[in-house]
Amino acid sequence: RDRGCPIQIAAQFRGVTQVFERGAMYWRGDTDEVWAIAISGPAAGRYWYVQAPGQADNADTLAPPGLRVPVRGFGAVWRGVPAVRDALGFARTDEQDLGMQSQRYELGLLLLDALAGQVFALVVDGTAYGPYPY
């Protein structure tokens, strides 16, 4: 399917990621944007976008053994958007810094996770394609 033409050149930036039971979250520090992407489970193929999510420590929530409760910006999205919490589950890893790239196009965004070597195509209607190997 045609997703439109690029509307900006690819931008490189430092970001943060956290892997969840059924997906991942990505934070772009220079623009304070968060993408929560469901990779498996009933919501697979969906994503949520939050600009300037704020902060949350979620200290009042306990994770099952071996899992983590997200904090800071990821914690704010996880707590503030129930669909994200339901779709992604608890975090499997701590937050990790990474190099990322994005390229906006007419109907969405390509998001490259250089740490995992994967790319997502995120469409403005909330559909996520990928991850594709990079």
C-alpha positions in Angstrom: 0.0 0.0 0.0 1.1 3.5 -0.7 2.0 5.4 2.4 2.9 8.6 0.7 6.2 10.4 0.0 8.8 11.6 2.5 8.3 15.1 3.8 11.6 15.5 5.5 15.1 14.0 5.4 16.0 11.3 7.9 16.9 12.8 11.3 19.5 11.1 13.6 19.1 11.6 17.3 19.8 10.0 20.7 16.9 8.3 22.3 15.8 5.8 25.0 14.0 2.5 24.6 12.5 0.0 26.9 11.4 -3.5 26.0 8.0 -4.7 27.3 6.3 -8.1 27.5 4.5 -7.4 24.2 6.2 -4.4 22.7 8.5 -1.5 23.2 8.6 2.2 23.9 10.8 4.8 22.3 11.6 8.4 23.5 13.1 11.1 21.4 14.8 13.5 23.8 15.2 16.6 21.5 11.4 16.7 20.8 10.1 14.9 24.0 8.0 12.4 21.9 7.1 8.9 23.0 6.0 6.0 20.8 4.5 2.9 22.4 4.4 0.0 19.9 2.6 -3.3 20.4 4.5 -6.1 18.7 2.6 -9.1 19.9 -0.7 -9.9 21.7 -4.2 -8.8 20.8 -3.1 -5.2 20.1 -0.2 -6.2 17.8 0.3 -3.8 14.9 -0.9 -0.7 16.9 1.0 2.2 18.3 0.3 5.2 20.5 2.0 8.6 20.3 2.4 11.0 23.2 4.0 14.5 23.0 5.6 15.7 26.3 4.3 12.9 28.5 5.5 14.3 31.9 6.9 12.0 34.6 5.7 9.2 36.8 7.5 6.9 39.2 4.7 4.4 39.6 6.1 3.3 43.0 2.6 2.3 44.0 2.5 -0.5 41.4 4.3 -3.8 41.8 5.5 -5.8 38.9 5.4 -9.6 38.7 8.8 -11.3 39.4 11.4 -10.7 36.7 9.5 -7.7 35.3 9.7 -4.0 35.9 7.3 -1.1 36.3 8.2 1.7 33.8 9.1 5.1 35.3 9.7 8.7 34.1 8.2 9.5 30.7 7.5 5.9 29.8 5.9 5.5 33.2 3.6 8.5 32.6 2.5 7.0 29.2 2.0 3.5 30.7 -0.1 4.9 33.6 -1.9 7.6 31.7 -3.0 5.6 28.7 -4.6 2.4 29.9 -4.6 1.0 26.4 -0.8 1.1 26.4 -0.5 -0.6 29.7 -3.0 -3.3 28.6 -1.3 -3.8 25.2 2.4 -3.8 26.3 2.2 -5.3 29.8 5.1 -4.8 32.2 8.7 -3.8 31.1 11.2 -6.7 30.6 14.3 -4.5 30.6 15.5 -1.2 32.1 15.6 1.8 29.9 18.5 1.9 27.4 20.1 4.8 25.5 20.3 4.3 21.8 21.0 5.9 18.5 17.8 6.4 16.4 16.7 7.8 13.1 13.3 8.9 12.0 11.9 10.1 8.7 8.4 11.6 8.4 6.4 11.0 5.3 2.9 12.1 4.2 1.0 9.5 6.2 3.4 8.6 9.0 6.9 8.0 10.2 9.7 5.5 9.8 11.5 4.8 13.1 14.9 3.1 13.2 16.1 1.4 16.4 19.8 1.1 15.8 20.4 -0.9 19.0 18.0 -3.7 17.9 18.7 -3.2 14.2 15.0 -2.8 13.4 12.7 -0.4 11.7 9.0 0.4 12.3 6.6 2.1 9.8 4.0 4.0 11.9 0.9 5.3 10.0 -1.1 8.3 11.2 -4.1 6.1 11.9 -2.3 4.2 14.7 -1.2 1.2 12.6 2.4 -0.1 13.2 4.2 -2.3 10.7 7.3 -4.1 11.7 9.7 -4.6 13.2 11.7 -5.1 10.0 15.4 -6.0 10.2 17.7 -3.1 9.4 
